[in-house]
Amino acid sequence: MALKVGDKAPEFNLKDSFEKDVSLKDFKGKRIILYFYPKDNTPGCTKEACNFKENWDLLKQNNFVVLGISKDSAASHQKFIEKFDLPFVLLTDPEPYKTSSDYDSYGLKKFMGKEYMGMMRNTFLIDVDGKVEKIYLKVKAAIMADHIISDLGLR
């Protein structure tokens, strides 16, 4: 069953880049931008992360937490964070990719005429009560943060 606006956001407990446990409930009372992306240090994923970084101050002022999730390891996330000076948390969703699946962000993809299982580039806004506020599917990496800011009238 696909996640819908108004649904309770699925709980998770994942490791961050320091191997520290991070759960959705850790951010109760804050708005969360939860974004799923395929791989650290790839062109599209770097553009997306840097777009969130460029808008970090505005998002933080508006009580947002940004959490990025991919299947990359904690060590890979740490290198990605350091290389681009990312100010937000990246989480690792190891096999069987439960959190990504719970958020309809892991599954069958098509790329250049081939089908394979992989991470989808989706973003979810979660409200202060832990409910899905907005869903962005198949996002444009380079402008994802800009798109959210525009949608919410934060400028």
FITI-477006 format. One line per 3 residues: number of its first residue (from 1); their letters; for each residue y, z, x of C-alpha. Coordinates in nm, 2 decimals, m for minus. Last residue first. Layout:
BEGIN
NUM) a) Y Z X ~ ...
//
This chain:
BEGIN
155) rlg) 3.28 0.08 1.13 ~ 3.03 0.28 0.93 ~ 3.00 0.07 0.62
152) lds) 2.63 0.14 0.57 ~ 2.52 m0.23 0.58 ~ 2.76 m0.30 0.86
149) iih) 2.63 m0.02 1.08 ~ 2.27 m0.12 1.00 ~ 2.34 m0.49 1.10
146) dam) 2.52 m0.39 1.42 ~ 2.22 m0.17 1.51 ~ 1.99 m0.47 1.46
143) iaa) 2.21 m0.73 1.63 ~ 2.01 m0.85 1.93 ~ 1.67 m0.78 1.78
140) kvk) 1.71 m0.98 1.46 ~ 1.47 m0.80 1.23 ~ 1.14 m0.90 1.09
137) lyi) 1.16 m0.63 0.82 ~ 1.45 m0.39 0.76 ~ 1.37 m0.11 0.53
134) kev) 1.63 0.13 0.38 ~ 1.64 0.49 0.26 ~ 1.28 0.60 0.33
131) kgd) 1.27 0.97 0.24 ~ 1.27 1.26 0.49 ~ 1.54 1.47 0.30
128) vdi) 1.81 1.38 0.55 ~ 1.75 1.01 0.49 ~ 1.51 0.78 0.68
125) lft) 1.63 0.43 0.78 ~ 1.34 0.21 0.88 ~ 1.33 m0.08 1.13
122) nrm) 1.07 m0.35 1.18 ~ 0.98 m0.56 1.48 ~ 0.60 m0.60 1.43
119) mgm) 0.35 m0.46 1.68 ~ 0.04 m0.67 1.73 ~ m0.28 m0.82 1.60
116) yek) m0.32 m1.20 1.67 ~ m0.26 m1.53 1.51 ~ m0.17 m1.85 1.70
113) gmf) 0.07 m2.13 1.60 ~ 0.34 m2.03 1.84 ~ 0.33 m1.67 1.72
110) kkl) 0.17 m1.54 1.40 ~ 0.12 m1.17 1.35 ~ m0.16 m0.96 1.20
107) gys) m0.09 m0.59 1.20 ~ 0.12 m0.31 1.32 ~ 0.46 m0.23 1.15
104) dyd) 0.35 m0.13 0.80 ~ 0.49 0.22 0.86 ~ 0.15 0.39 0.84
101) sst) 0.02 0.11 1.07 ~ 0.28 0.19 1.33 ~ 0.20 0.56 1.30
98) kyp) m0.17 0.50 1.33 ~ m0.16 0.26 1.63 ~ m0.54 0.30 1.69
95) epd) m0.45 0.30 1.97 ~ m0.15 0.46 2.12 ~ 0.19 0.50 1.95
92) tll) 0.44 0.59 2.23 ~ 0.78 0.72 2.14 ~ 1.12 0.62 2.28
89) vfp) 1.41 0.87 2.24 ~ 1.77 0.79 2.27 ~ 2.04 0.75 2.54
86) ldf) 1.91 0.44 2.70 ~ 2.03 0.40 3.06 ~ 1.89 0.05 3.08
83) kei) 1.65 0.09 3.38 ~ 1.61 0.46 3.32 ~ 1.50 0.42 2.96
80) fkq) 1.27 0.13 3.04 ~ 1.11 0.32 3.33 ~ 1.06 0.63 3.10
77) hsa) 0.91 0.41 2.83 ~ 0.66 0.26 3.07 ~ 0.56 0.61 3.19
74) asd) 0.52 0.72 2.82 ~ 0.28 0.43 2.76 ~ 0.37 0.12 2.56
71) ksi) 0.24 0.10 2.20 ~ 0.59 0.09 2.06 ~ 0.83 0.32 1.88
68) glv) 1.20 0.36 1.91 ~ 1.37 0.67 1.77 ~ 1.75 0.68 1.69
65) vfn) 1.90 1.00 1.54 ~ 2.19 0.95 1.31 ~ 2.44 1.22 1.22
62) nqk) 2.74 0.98 1.17 ~ 2.90 1.07 1.50 ~ 2.56 1.00 1.67
59) lld) 2.56 0.64 1.52 ~ 2.91 0.58 1.64 ~ 2.84 0.71 1.99
56) wne) 2.52 0.51 2.02 ~ 2.65 0.17 1.91 ~ 2.62 0.01 2.25
53) kfn) 2.29 0.19 2.31 ~ 2.15 0.06 1.98 ~ 2.24 m0.29 2.09
50) cae) 2.08 m0.22 2.43 ~ 1.75 m0.13 2.26 ~ 1.75 m0.45 2.06
47) ktc) 1.85 m0.67 2.35 ~ 1.58 m0.51 2.57 ~ 1.32 m0.56 2.30
44) gpt) 1.41 m0.93 2.27 ~ 1.40 m1.00 2.64 ~ 1.09 m0.79 2.73
41) ndk) 1.13 m0.47 2.92 ~ 0.93 m0.24 2.69 ~ 0.70 m0.41 2.43
38) pyf) 0.66 m0.49 2.06 ~ 0.93 m0.30 1.87 ~ 0.93 m0.05 1.59
35) yli) 1.26 0.12 1.49 ~ 1.31 0.45 1.33 ~ 1.67 0.51 1.25
32) irk) 1.68 0.87 1.14 ~ 1.93 1.06 0.93 ~ 1.94 1.43 1.01
29) gkf) 1.85 1.73 0.80 ~ 1.50 1.75 0.93 ~ 1.47 1.59 1.27
26) dkl) 1.18 1.78 1.42 ~ 0.99 1.70 1.09 ~ 0.94 1.35 1.21
23) svd) 0.74 1.48 1.51 ~ 0.79 1.46 1.88 ~ 0.53 1.60 2.13
20) kef) 0.65 1.59 2.50 ~ 0.48 1.33 2.73 ~ 0.81 1.29 2.91
17) sdk) 0.87 0.94 2.77 ~ 0.80 1.07 2.42 ~ 0.46 1.16 2.27
14) lnf) 0.38 1.12 1.90 ~ 0.34 1.34 1.60 ~ 0.39 1.15 1.28
11) epa) 0.48 1.21 0.91 ~ 0.50 0.92 0.68 ~ 0.84 0.88 0.52
8) kdg) 0.84 1.00 0.16 ~ 0.89 0.69 m0.05 ~ 1.24 0.61 m0.19
5) vkl) 1.25 0.26 m0.04 ~ 0.90 0.13 m0.03 ~ 0.60 0.15 0.21
2) am) 0.34 m0.10 0.15 ~ 0.00 0.00 0.00
//
